[in-house]
Amino acid sequence: MTELYASVGSNDIQAAMAFYDELLPTIGLNTLLDNPDGGRFYGRPGGAMLAVVPPFDKRPATVGNGSMTGFFLDSPAAVDAFHAKVLALGGSCDGPPGYRGPEAAGAYFAYARDLDGNKLCAYNWTLG
């Protein structure tokens, strides 16, 4: 099995950590460690990991055009709940939950943006 590691940058690391502290445990990713240079690593030991950190080069964080962090979830209902939680925490919708393509293909996705504008995706894809 392959697990993914991704990072998102923030210009307000305290607000970003508060956002992700509330969001990520809902999908089983918990705090692994605090980064000595600011920010936090979330995940499962030996598994998927997301770092929420200020940029290493000390320049302002910017949203990468075409960049996205996706989370595979167990069901369409879990995708709906993730998307709703992002919005409740002050994030924004970048594509409401729903099937992409024919429903028979089983591709259920939702898109949102965190407080810094980083694009997040929650999906459940059961190849139909």
MMTF fields as JSON, N, C-alpha, C and O atoms, coordinates in Angstrom:
{
  "mmtfVersion": "1.0.0",
  "mmtfProducer": "UNKNOWN",
  "numBonds": 511,
  "numAtoms": 512,
  "numGroups": 128,
  "numChains": 1,
  "numModels": 1,
  "chainsPerModel": [1],
  "groupsPerChain": [128],
  "chainIdList": ["A"],
  "bondAtomList": [4, 2, 8, 6, 12, 10, 16, 14, 20, 18, 24, 22, 28, 26, 32, 30, 36, 34, 40, 38, 44, 42, 48, 46, 52, 50, 56, 54, 60, 58, 64, 62, 68, 66, 72, 70, 76, 74, 80, 78, 84, 82, 88, 86, 92, 90, 96, 94, 100, 98, 104, 102, 108, 106, 112, 110, 116, 114, 120, 118, 124, 122, 128, 126, 132, 130, 136, 134, 140, 138, 144, 142, 148, 146, 152, 150, 156, 154, 160, 158, 164, 162, 168, 166, 172, 170, 176, 174, 180, 178, 184, 182, 188, 186, 192, 190, 196, 194, 200, 198, 204, 202, 208, 206, 212, 210, 216, 214, 220, 218, 224, 222, 228, 226, 232, 230, 236, 234, 240, 238, 244, 242, 248, 246, 252, 250, 256, 254, 260, 258, 264, 262, 268, 266, 272, 270, 276, 274, 280, 278, 284, 282, 288, 286, 292, 290, 296, 294, 300, 298, 304, 302, 308, 306, 312, 310, 316, 314, 320, 318, 324, 322, 328, 326, 332, 330, 336, 334, 340, 338, 344, 342, 348, 346, 352, 350, 356, 354, 360, 358, 364, 362, 368, 366, 372, 370, 376, 374, 380, 378, 384, 382, 388, 386, 392, 390, 396, 394, 400, 398, 404, 402, 408, 406, 412, 410, 416, 414, 420, 418, 424, 422, 428, 426, 432, 430, 436, 434, 440, 438, 444, 442, 448, 446, 452, 450, 456, 454, 460, 458, 464, 462, 468, 466, 472, 470, 476, 474, 480, 478, 484, 482, 488, 486, 492, 490, 496, 494, 500, 498, 504, 502, 508, 506],
  "bondOrderList": [1, 1, 1, 1, 1, 1, 1, 1, 1, 1, 1, 1, 1, 1, 1, 1, 1, 1, 1, 1, 1, 1, 1, 1, 1, 1, 1, 1, 1, 1, 1, 1, 1, 1, 1, 1, 1, 1, 1, 1, 1, 1, 1, 1, 1, 1, 1, 1, 1, 1, 1, 1, 1, 1, 1, 1, 1, 1, 1, 1, 1, 1, 1, 1, 1, 1, 1, 1, 1, 1, 1, 1, 1, 1, 1, 1, 1, 1, 1, 1, 1, 1, 1, 1, 1, 1, 1, 1, 1, 1, 1, 1, 1, 1, 1, 1, 1, 1, 1, 1, 1, 1, 1, 1, 1, 1, 1, 1, 1, 1, 1, 1, 1, 1, 1, 1, 1, 1, 1, 1, 1, 1, 1, 1, 1, 1, 1],
  "groupList": [{"groupName": "MET", "atomNameList": ["N", "CA", "C", "O"], "elementList": ["N", "C", "C", "O"], "formalChargeList": [0, 0, 0, 0], "bondAtomList": [1, 0, 2, 1, 3, 2], "bondOrderList": [1, 1, 2], "singleLetterCode": "M", "chemCompType": "L-PEPTIDE LINKING"}, {"groupName": "THR", "atomNameList": ["N", "CA", "C", "O"], "elementList": ["N", "C", "C", "O"], "formalChargeList": [0, 0, 0, 0], "bondAtomList": [1, 0, 2, 1, 3, 2], "bondOrderList": [1, 1, 2], "singleLetterCode": "T", "chemCompType": "L-PEPTIDE LINKING"}, {"groupName": "GLU", "atomNameList": ["N", "CA", "C", "O"], "elementList": ["N", "C", "C", "O"], "formalChargeList": [0, 0, 0, 0], "bondAtomList": [1, 0, 2, 1, 3, 2], "bondOrderList": [1, 1, 2], "singleLetterCode": "E", "chemCompType": "L-PEPTIDE LINKING"}, {"groupName": "LEU", "atomNameList": ["N", "CA", "C", "O"], "elementList": ["N", "C", "C", "O"], "formalChargeList": [0, 0, 0, 0], "bondAtomList": [1, 0, 2, 1, 3, 2], "bondOrderList": [1, 1, 2], "singleLetterCode": "L", "chemCompType": "L-PEPTIDE LINKING"}, {"groupName": "TYR", "atomNameList": ["N", "CA", "C", "O"], "elementList": ["N", "C", "C", "O"], "formalChargeList": [0, 0, 0, 0], "bondAtomList": [1, 0, 2, 1, 3, 2], "bondOrderList": [1, 1, 2], "singleLetterCode": "Y", "chemCompType": "L-PEPTIDE LINKING"}, {"groupName": "ALA", "atomNameList": ["N", "CA", "C", "O"], "elementList": ["N", "C", "C", "O"], "formalChargeList": [0, 0, 0, 0], "bondAtomList": [1, 0, 2, 1, 3, 2], "bondOrderList": [1, 1, 2], "singleLetterCode": "A", "chemCompType": "L-PEPTIDE LINKING"}, {"groupName": "SER", "atomNameList": ["N", "CA", "C", "O"], "elementList": ["N", "C", "C", "O"], "formalChargeList": [0, 0, 0, 0], "bondAtomList": [1, 0, 2, 1, 3, 2], "bondOrderList": [1, 1, 2], "singleLetterCode": "S", "chemCompType": "L-PEPTIDE LINKING"}, {"groupName": "VAL", "atomNameList": ["N", "CA", "C", "O"], "elementList": ["N", "C", "C", "O"], "formalChargeList": [0, 0, 0, 0], "bondAtomList": [1, 0, 2, 1, 3, 2], "bondOrderList": [1, 1, 2], "singleLetterCode": "V", "chemCompType": "L-PEPTIDE LINKING"}, {"groupName": "GLY", "atomNameList": ["N", "CA", "C", "O"], "elementList": ["N", "C", "C", "O"], "formalChargeList": [0, 0, 0, 0], "bondAtomList": [1, 0, 2, 1, 3, 2], "bondOrderList": [1, 1, 2], "singleLetterCode": "G", "chemCompType": "PEPTIDE LINKING"}, {"groupName": "ASN", "atomNameList": ["N", "CA", "C", "O"], "elementList": ["N", "C", "C", "O"], "formalChargeList": [0, 0, 0, 0], "bondAtomList": [1, 0, 2, 1, 3, 2], "bondOrderList": [1, 1, 2], "singleLetterCode": "N", "chemCompType": "L-PEPTIDE LINKING"}, {"groupName": "ASP", "atomNameList": ["N", "CA", "C", "O"], "elementList": ["N", "C", "C", "O"], "formalChargeList": [0, 0, 0, 0], "bondAtomList": [1, 0, 2, 1, 3, 2], "bondOrderList": [1, 1, 2], "singleLetterCode": "D", "chemCompType": "L-PEPTIDE LINKING"}, {"groupName": "ILE", "atomNameList": ["N", "CA", "C", "O"], "elementList": ["N", "C", "C", "O"], "formalChargeList": [0, 0, 0, 0], "bondAtomList": [1, 0, 2, 1, 3, 2], "bondOrderList": [1, 1, 2], "singleLetterCode": "I", "chemCompType": "L-PEPTIDE LINKING"}, {"groupName": "GLN", "atomNameList": ["N", "CA", "C", "O"], "elementList": ["N", "C", "C", "O"], "formalChargeList": [0, 0, 0, 0], "bondAtomList": [1, 0, 2, 1, 3, 2], "bondOrderList": [1, 1, 2], "singleLetterCode": "Q", "chemCompType": "L-PEPTIDE LINKING"}, {"groupName": "PHE", "atomNameList": ["N", "CA", "C", "O"], "elementList": ["N", "C", "C", "O"], "formalChargeList": [0, 0, 0, 0], "bondAtomList": [1, 0, 2, 1, 3, 2], "bondOrderList": [1, 1, 2], "singleLetterCode": "F", "chemCompType": "L-PEPTIDE LINKING"}, {"groupName": "PRO", "atomNameList": ["N", "CA", "C", "O"], "elementList": ["N", "C", "C", "O"], "formalChargeList": [0, 0, 0, 0], "bondAtomList": [1, 0, 2, 1, 3, 2], "bondOrderList": [1, 1, 2], "singleLetterCode": "P", "chemCompType": "L-PEPTIDE LINKING"}, {"groupName": "ARG", "atomNameList": ["N", "CA", "C", "O"], "elementList": ["N", "C", "C", "O"], "formalChargeList": [0, 0, 0, 0], "bondAtomList": [1, 0, 2, 1, 3, 2], "bondOrderList": [1, 1, 2], "singleLetterCode": "R", "chemCompType": "L-PEPTIDE LINKING"}, {"groupName": "LYS", "atomNameList": ["N", "CA", "C", "O"], "elementList": ["N", "C", "C", "O"], "formalChargeList": [0, 0, 0, 0], "bondAtomList": [1, 0, 2, 1, 3, 2], "bondOrderList": [1, 1, 2], "singleLetterCode": "K", "chemCompType": "L-PEPTIDE LINKING"}, {"groupName": "HIS", "atomNameList": ["N", "CA", "C", "O"], "elementList": ["N", "C", "C", "O"], "formalChargeList": [0, 0, 0, 0], "bondAtomList": [1, 0, 2, 1, 3, 2], "bondOrderList": [1, 1, 2], "singleLetterCode": "H", "chemCompType": "L-PEPTIDE LINKING"}, {"groupName": "CYS", "atomNameList": ["N", "CA", "C", "O"], "elementList": ["N", "C", "C", "O"], "formalChargeList": [0, 0, 0, 0], "bondAtomList": [1, 0, 2, 1, 3, 2], "bondOrderList": [1, 1, 2], "singleLetterCode": "C", "chemCompType": "L-PEPTIDE LINKING"}, {"groupName": "TRP", "atomNameList": ["N", "CA", "C", "O"], "elementList": ["N", "C", "C", "O"], "formalChargeList": [0, 0, 0, 0], "bondAtomList": [1, 0, 2, 1, 3, 2], "bondOrderList": [1, 1, 2], "singleLetterCode": "W", "chemCompType": "L-PEPTIDE LINKING"}],
  "groupTypeList": [0, 1, 2, 3, 4, 5, 6, 7, 8, 6, 9, 10, 11, 12, 5, 5, 0, 5, 13, 4, 10, 2, 3, 3, 14, 1, 11, 8, 3, 9, 1, 3, 3, 10, 9, 14, 10, 8, 8, 15, 13, 4, 8, 15, 14, 8, 8, 5, 0, 3, 5, 7, 7, 14, 14, 13, 10, 16, 15, 14, 5, 1, 7, 8, 9, 8, 6, 0, 1, 8, 13, 13, 3, 10, 6, 14, 5, 5, 7, 10, 5, 13, 17, 5, 16, 7, 3, 5, 3, 8, 8, 6, 18, 10, 8, 14, 14, 8, 4, 15, 8, 14, 2, 5, 5, 8, 5, 4, 13, 5, 4, 5, 15, 10, 3, 10, 8, 9, 16, 3, 18, 5, 4, 9, 19, 1, 3, 8],
  "groupIdList": [1, 2, 3, 4, 5, 6, 7, 8, 9, 10, 11, 12, 13, 14, 15, 16, 17, 18, 19, 20, 21, 22, 23, 24, 25, 26, 27, 28, 29, 30, 31, 32, 33, 34, 35, 36, 37, 38, 39, 40, 41, 42, 43, 44, 45, 46, 47, 48, 49, 50, 51, 52, 53, 54, 55, 56, 57, 58, 59, 60, 61, 62, 63, 64, 65, 66, 67, 68, 69, 70, 71, 72, 73, 74, 75, 76, 77, 78, 79, 80, 81, 82, 83, 84, 85, 86, 87, 88, 89, 90, 91, 92, 93, 94, 95, 96, 97, 98, 99, 100, 101, 102, 103, 104, 105, 106, 107, 108, 109, 110, 111, 112, 113, 114, 115, 116, 117, 118, 119, 120, 121, 122, 123, 124, 125, 126, 127, 128],
  "secStructList": [7, 7, 7, 7, 3, 3, 3, 3, 3, 7, 1, 1, 2, 2, 2, 2, 2, 2, 2, 2, 2, 2, 2, 4, 4, 4, 4, 6, 7, 3, 3, 3, 3, 3, 7, 6, 6, 1, 7, 3, 3, 3, 3, 7, 6, 6, 1, 7, 3, 3, 3, 3, 3, 7, 7, 6, 6, 1, 1, 7, 7, 7, 7, 7, 6, 6, 7, 7, 3, 3, 3, 3, 7, 1, 1, 2, 2, 2, 2, 2, 2, 2, 2, 2, 2, 2, 2, 2, 6, 6, 7, 3, 3, 3, 3, 3, 3, 3, 3, 1, 1, 7, 4, 4, 4, 7, 3, 3, 3, 3, 3, 3, 3, 7, 6, 6, 7, 7, 3, 3, 3, 3, 3, 3, 3, 7, 7, 7],
  "xCoordList": [0.847, 0.0, 0.89, 1.922, 0.5, 1.21, 0.387, -0.816, 1.043, 0.396, 0.991, 2.124, 0.252, 0.647, 1.047, 0.448, 2.067, 2.457, 2.337, 2.864, 1.655, 1.491, 1.653, 1.566, 1.886, 1.949, 1.199, 1.091, 0.683, 0.073, 0.735, 1.038, 0.955, 1.562, 0.512, -0.636, 0.93, 0.009, 0.769, 1.937, 0.086, 0.617, 0.098, 0.567, -0.857, -1.367, -1.389, -2.433, -0.245, -0.086, -0.972, -1.437, -1.22, -2.083, -3.519, -4.149, -4.033, -5.391, -5.451, -6.431, -4.414, -4.394, -4.383, -5.094, -3.581, -3.545, -4.891, -5.347, -5.527, -6.849, -7.841, -8.636, -7.804, -8.673, -8.43, -9.372, -7.181, -6.863, -6.97, -7.247, -6.754, -6.955, -8.399, -8.652, -9.34, -10.759, -11.156, -11.987, -10.568, -10.98, -10.396, -11.139, -9.11, -8.468, -8.819, -8.899, -9.034, -9.446, -10.768, -11.028, -11.602, -12.87, -12.649, -13.558, -11.439, -11.129, -9.963, -9.333, -9.684, -8.697, -7.25, -6.345, -7.009, -5.647, -5.476, -6.148, -4.584, -4.383, -3.005, -2.159, -2.779, -1.48, -0.395, -0.497, 0.639, 1.804, 2.9, 3.495, 3.156, 4.167, 4.055, 3.545, 4.542, 4.636, 5.984, 7.008, 5.984, 7.189, 7.968, 7.381, 9.258, 10.02, 10.04, 10.211, 9.868, 9.856, 8.452, 8.255, 7.478, 6.093, 5.285, 5.791, 4.043, 3.17, 3.087, 3.619, 2.414, 2.099, 2.02, 1.652, 2.372, 2.227, 1.072, 0.987, 0.187, -0.973, -0.875, -0.265, -1.466, -1.493, -1.73, -2.286, -1.282, -1.301, 0.122, 0.736, 0.671, 2.031, 2.169, 1.393, 3.146, 3.363, 2.387, 2.367, 1.563, 0.542, 0.542, 1.572, -0.62, -0.787, -0.399, -0.567, 0.127, 0.557, 0.322, 0.524, -0.106, -0.265, 0.459, 0.228, 1.335, 2.021, 1.352, 1.074, 1.095, 0.57, 1.672, 1.858, 2.396, 3.635, 3.823, 3.249, 4.628, 5.038, 6.053, 6.759, 6.146, 7.104, 8.543, 8.957, 9.278, 10.653, 11.531, 12.439, 11.259, 12.104, 11.775, 12.351, 10.855, 10.472, 9.746, 9.496, 9.406, 8.628, 7.151, 6.809, 6.267, 4.834, 4.317, 4.738, 3.407, 2.732, 1.788, 1.114, 1.744, 0.809, 0.135, 0.665, -1.022, -1.771, -1.182, -1.041, -0.843, -0.307, -1.43, -2.364, -1.352, -2.364, -2.267, -1.236, -3.323, -3.338, -2.971, -3.058, -2.559, -2.223, -3.473, -4.37, -3.522, -4.676, -4.241, -3.401, -4.816, -4.595, -5.909, -6.931, -5.89, -7.102, -7.077, -6.026, -8.245, -8.415, -9.448, -10.608, -9.039, -9.986, -10.749, -10.142, -12.073, -12.918, -13.787, -13.963, -14.328, -15.012, -16.36, -16.837, -16.986, -18.334, -18.673, -18.032, -19.677, -20.159, -20.618, -20.434, -21.21, -21.64, -20.446, -20.542, -19.326, -18.121, -17.586, -17.077, -17.7, -17.303, -18.179, -17.676, -19.491, -20.415, -20.049, -20.028, -19.76, -19.44, -18.137, -18.049, -17.127, -15.851, -16.062, -15.585, -16.771, -17.035, -17.795, -17.457, -18.804, -19.582, -18.703, -18.86, -17.786, -16.898, -15.962, -15.734, -15.417, -14.567, -15.331, -14.806, -16.568, -17.367, -17.677, -17.632, -17.993, -18.297, -17.084, -17.238, -15.884, -14.658, -14.19, -13.124, -14.98, -14.645, -13.993, -13.626, -13.842, -13.329, -14.407, -15.517, -14.082, -15.045, -15.234, -14.362, -16.389, -16.734, -16.034, -16.03, -15.448, -14.843, -15.419, -14.869, -16.53, -17.231, -18.011, -17.409, -19.337, -20.147, -20.036, -19.68, -20.339, -20.299, -21.251, -22.348, -20.807, -21.658, -20.859, -19.63, -21.583, -20.933, -20.326, -20.929, -19.146, -18.477, -18.532, -17.997, -19.175, -19.409, -20.659, -21.414, -20.883, -22.085, -22.021, -20.973, -23.156, -23.21, -22.718, -22.127, -22.955, -22.536, -21.016, -20.525, -20.263, -18.803, -18.346, -17.224, -19.209, -18.91, -17.925, -17.354, -17.691, -16.73, -17.451, -18.051, -17.393, -18.086, -17.034, -16.189, -17.08, -16.046, -16.667, -17.811, -15.887, -16.232, -14.94, -13.883, -15.031, -13.856, -14.098, -15.199, -13.051, -13.16, -11.797, -10.788, -11.781, -10.547, -10.424, -11.405, -9.188, -8.954, -8.863, -9.137, -8.49, -8.465, -7.441, -7.596, -6.395, -5.372, -5.635, -4.87, -6.714, -7.042, -6.476, -6.614, -5.837, -5.337, -6.516, -7.474, -6.439, -7.55, -7.491, -6.457, -8.63, -8.795, -9.861, -10.828, -9.668, -10.635, -10.929, -10.011, -12.178, -12.587, -13.273, -14.073, -12.951, -13.553, -13.745, -13.05, -14.716, -14.966, -15.191, -16.105, -14.375, -14.483, -14.532, -13.526, -15.723, -15.921, -16.204, -17.31, -15.216, -15.36, -16.573, -16.632, -17.547, -18.818, -18.844, -19.892],
  "yCoordList": [-1.175, 0.0, 1.235, 1.26, 2.243, 3.505, 4.551, 4.684, 5.282, 6.392, 7.692, 7.707, 8.761, 10.043, 11.005, 11.015, 11.816, 12.923, 14.201, 14.284, 15.194, 16.479, 17.582, 17.337, 18.783, 19.92, 21.091, 21.22, 21.941, 23.203, 24.306, 24.141, 25.428, 26.573, 27.506, 27.513, 28.3, 29.275, 30.532, 30.476, 31.668, 32.944, 33.275, 34.229, 32.506, 32.643, 31.249, 30.598, 30.802, 29.41, 29.05, 27.913, 29.976, 29.67, 29.407, 28.45, 30.25, 30.041, 28.75, 28.011, 28.476, 27.256, 26.015, 25.047, 26.043, 24.885, 24.701, 23.568, 25.773, 25.656, 25.028, 24.174, 25.442, 24.896, 23.4, 22.611, 23.003, 21.595, 20.74, 19.544, 21.342, 20.608, 20.122, 19.058, 20.9, 20.537, 19.632, 18.738, 19.862, 19.137, 17.729, 16.768, 17.597, 16.326, 15.163, 14.035, 15.365, 14.212, 13.589, 12.421, 14.353, 13.798, 12.726, 11.949, 12.677, 11.647, 10.764, 10.084, 10.778, 9.869, 10.322, 9.52, 11.593, 12.121, 13.015, 14.039, 12.625, 13.341, 13.974, 13.68, 14.845, 15.489, 14.439, 13.596, 14.51, 13.655, 14.401, 13.87, 15.643, 16.451, 17.897, 18.212, 18.768, 20.18, 20.42, 19.923, 21.178, 21.506, 22.562, 23.572, 22.369, 23.354, 24.75, 25.745, 24.832, 26.123, 26.692, 27.664, 26.093, 26.527, 25.541, 24.928, 25.397, 24.48, 23.124, 22.909, 22.23, 20.935, 19.872, 20.156, 18.635, 17.47, 16.635, 16.362, 16.234, 15.418, 14.108, 14.062, 13.052, 11.807, 10.608, 10.692, 9.48, 8.192, 7.666, 7.658, 7.224, 6.684, 5.617, 4.663, 5.787, 4.848, 4.987, 4.153, 6.043, 6.205, 7.592, 8.264, 8.01, 9.308, 10.424, 10.305, 11.515, 12.629, 13.946, 14.036, 14.963, 16.312, 17.268, 17.267, 18.083, 19.123, 20.457, 20.785, 21.221, 22.577, 23.464, 23.534, 24.137, 24.792, 26.119, 26.331, 27.007, 28.172, 27.723, 26.739, 28.411, 28.001, 27.976, 28.851, 26.97, 26.786, 27.98, 28.342, 28.592, 29.696, 31.034, 32.062, 31.024, 32.211, 33.28, 34.374, 32.983, 33.915, 33.645, 32.604, 34.553, 34.34, 33.062, 32.696, 32.406, 31.239, 31.719, 32.738, 30.988, 31.27, 29.966, 28.881, 30.087, 28.915, 28.47, 29.277, 27.203, 26.669, 26.451, 25.699, 27.098, 26.915, 25.489, 25.095, 24.724, 23.335, 22.375, 21.16, 22.902, 22.048, 21.733, 22.566, 20.519, 20.097, 18.941, 18.129, 18.875, 17.744, 16.993, 17.573, 15.703, 14.891, 13.837, 13.287, 13.565, 12.58, 11.554, 11.902, 10.283, 9.216, 8.897, 8.636, 8.917, 8.629, 7.416, 7.026, 6.823, 5.534, 5.54, 4.489, 6.714, 6.738, 8.136, 9.111, 8.235, 9.56, 10.388, 11.605, 9.74, 10.474, 11.083, 12.192, 10.373, 10.911, 12.104, 13.062, 12.044, 13.168, 14.38, 15.494, 14.158, 15.246, 15.878, 17.102, 15.038, 15.531, 16.321, 17.355, 15.854, 16.559, 17.939, 18.939, 17.989, 19.253, 20.213, 21.394, 19.716, 20.553, 21.073, 22.218, 20.25, 20.67, 21.774, 22.736, 21.655, 22.72, 24.04, 25.073, 24.004, 25.232, 25.771, 26.981, 24.885, 25.312, 25.952, 26.797, 25.558, 26.106, 27.379, 27.907, 27.873, 29.116, 28.953, 29.942, 27.704, 27.475, 27.788, 28.183, 27.615, 27.939, 26.754, 25.897, 26.735, 25.682, 25.962, 27.095, 24.929, 25.039, 23.983, 23.715, 23.395, 22.375, 21.505, 20.744, 21.593, 20.873, 19.356, 18.867, 18.616, 17.161, 16.637, 17.159, 15.609, 14.976, 14.051, 14.008, 13.319, 12.413, 13.219, 14.172, 12.832, 13.434, 12.393, 11.292, 12.758, 11.793, 10.996, 11.368, 9.905, 9.116, 8.479, 7.994, 8.489, 7.93, 6.486, 6.049, 5.754, 4.354, 4.2, 3.132, 5.269, 5.198, 5.241, 4.839, 5.729, 5.723, 6.764, 6.61, 7.819, 8.862, 10.005, 10.864, 10.015, 11.014, 11.937, 11.488, 13.21, 14.164, 15.439, 15.782, 16.13, 17.467, 18.259, 17.713, 19.541, 20.413, 21.621, 22.171, 22.027, 23.177, 23.852, 23.317, 25.014, 25.766, 26.007, 26.309, 25.868, 26.174, 27.684, 28.443, 28.123, 29.547, 30.325, 31.531, 29.653, 30.297, 30.141, 30.648, 29.442, 29.228, 27.949, 27.71, 27.11, 25.824, 24.925, 24.82, 24.279, 23.453, 22.059, 21.392, 21.639, 20.326, 19.557, 20.133, 18.26, 17.387, 16.22, 15.632, 15.886, 14.651, 13.819, 14.329, 12.524, 11.696, 10.266, 9.767, 9.638, 8.218, 7.7, 8.148, 6.769, 6.268, 4.759, 4.079, 4.267, 2.822, 2.546, 2.781, 2.056, 1.854, 0.986, -0.185, 1.601, 0.977, 0.027, -0.556],
  "zCoordList": [0.0, 0.0, 0.0, 0.671, -0.739, -0.776, -0.043, -0.266, 0.824, 1.525, 1.006, 0.525, 1.096, 0.55, 1.655, 2.731, 1.382, 2.253, 1.446, 0.337, 1.984, 1.319, 2.363, 3.566, 1.883, 2.796, 2.193, 0.974, 3.068, 2.665, 3.465, 4.647, 2.809, 3.472, 4.018, 3.575, 4.997, 5.587, 5.978, 6.365, 5.87, 6.346, 7.738, 8.359, 8.235, 9.599, 10.197, 10.246, 10.646, 11.052, 12.237, 12.32, 13.153, 14.299, 13.839, 14.29, 12.947, 12.426, 11.612, 11.697, 10.828, 10.013, 10.908, 10.637, 11.97, 12.871, 13.564, 13.719, 13.978, 14.61, 13.634, 14.026, 12.365, 11.319, 11.158, 11.224, 10.95, 10.714, 11.974, 11.887, 13.148, 14.41, 14.536, 15.101, 14.011, 14.056, 12.888, 13.048, 11.726, 10.52, 10.427, 10.225, 10.568, 10.241, 11.159, 10.672, 12.458, 13.27, 12.813, 13.1, 12.107, 11.619, 10.562, 10.269, 9.979, 8.987, 9.452, 8.641, 10.747, 11.31, 11.232, 11.462, 10.914, 10.903, 12.127, 12.256, 13.013, 14.267, 14.302, 13.458, 15.28, 15.418, 15.64, 16.531, 14.815, 14.986, 15.745, 16.683, 15.323, 16.002, 15.575, 14.5, 16.438, 16.105, 15.449, 15.918, 14.371, 13.648, 14.437, 14.823, 14.69, 15.454, 14.818, 15.523, 13.5, 12.811, 12.649, 11.92, 13.324, 13.222, 12.408, 11.469, 12.771, 12.059, 12.734, 13.824, 12.062, 12.666, 11.58, 10.441, 11.952, 11.094, 11.624, 12.821, 10.726, 11.059, 10.289, 9.221, 10.816, 10.065, 10.941, 12.036, 10.412, 11.103, 11.065, 9.999, 12.194, 12.155, 11.067, 11.019, 10.215, 9.123, 7.983, 7.077, 8.01, 6.986, 6.377, 6.327, 5.918, 5.278, 6.241, 7.455, 5.674, 6.501, 5.76, 4.549, 6.507, 5.98, 6.903, 8.112, 6.338, 7.103, 6.814, 5.66, 7.861, 7.752, 8.318, 9.533, 7.439, 7.822, 7.086, 6.018, 7.665, 6.882, 5.835, 6.057, 4.708, 3.686, 4.215, 4.975, 3.8, 4.234, 3.863, 4.612, 2.706, 2.232, 2.899, 2.544, 3.859, 4.643, 3.825, 4.331, 2.577, 1.768, 2.016, 2.576, 1.614, 1.851, 1.188, 0.091, 1.873, 1.304, 0.217, 0.371, -0.871, -1.953, -2.341, -2.103, -2.932, -3.383, -4.715, -5.634, -4.822, -6.073, -7.068, -6.793, -8.217, -9.247, -9.773, -10.318, -9.614, -10.026, -8.908, -9.087, -7.75, -6.609, -5.808, -5.678, -5.272, -4.486, -3.6, -3.987, -2.419, -1.522, -1.417, -1.05, -1.739, -1.736, -0.645, -0.314, -0.093, 0.964, 0.528, 0.304, 0.404, 0.112, 1.392, 2.431, 1.318, 2.47, 2.185, 1.031, 3.239, 3.144, 2.441, 2.013, 2.314, 1.74, 1.24, 1.631, 0.378, -0.007, 1.198, 1.216, 2.2, 3.395, 4.116, 4.642, 4.146, 4.77, 3.974, 4.555, 2.651, 1.797, 2.113, 2.261, 2.215, 2.553, 3.893, 4.024, 4.887, 6.234, 6.239, 6.901, 5.514, 5.415, 4.808, 5.344, 3.696, 3.008, 3.924, 4.003, 4.604, 5.525, 6.662, 7.088, 7.154, 8.238, 7.771, 8.505, 6.566, 6.022, 6.004, 6.42, 5.521, 5.447, 6.835, 7.053, 7.775, 9.148, 9.815, 10.697, 9.404, 9.985, 9.279, 9.597, 8.324, 7.652, 6.297, 5.662, 5.84, 4.497, 3.47, 3.827, 2.204, 1.157, 0.211, 0.071, -0.424, -1.38, -2.709, -3.19, -3.292, -4.611, -5.553, -6.621, -5.135, -5.905, -4.941, -4.182, -4.947, -3.96, -4.119, -5.191, -3.056, -3.138, -4.21, -4.406, -4.884, -5.882, -6.779, -6.728, -7.594, -8.538, -9.673, -10.167, -10.074, -11.22, -12.33, -12.201, -13.399, -14.465, -14.134, -13.236, -14.851, -14.591, -13.199, -12.772, -12.504, -11.155, -11.132, -10.145, -12.197, -12.257, -12.158, -11.79, -12.487, -12.386, -10.931, -10.624, -10.027, -8.598, -8.138, -7.058, -8.898, -8.545, -7.825, -8.47, -6.503, -5.685, -5.075, -4.3, -5.418, -5.03, -4.459, -4.761, -3.629, -3.134, -3.055, -2.739, -3.343, -3.354, -2.467, -2.427, -1.756, -0.863, -0.754, -1.213, -0.152, 0.099, 1.598, 2.277, 2.104, 3.512, 3.711, 2.781, 4.889, 5.213, 4.391, 4.2, 3.9, 3.077, 1.588, 0.768, 1.227, -0.181, -0.765, -1.964, 0.062, -0.431, -0.781, -0.016, -1.939, -2.407, -1.788, -1.811, -1.236, -0.627, -1.392, -1.889, -1.477, -2.127, -1.202, -0.631, -1.053, -0.385, -1.448, -2.233, -1.469, -2.521, -2.046, -1.161, -2.676, -2.531, -3.934, -4.627, -4.353, -5.713, -5.671, -5.471, -5.864, -5.967, -7.431, -7.918, -8.111, -9.546, -9.836, -9.461, -10.522, -10.77, -11.822, -12.102]
}
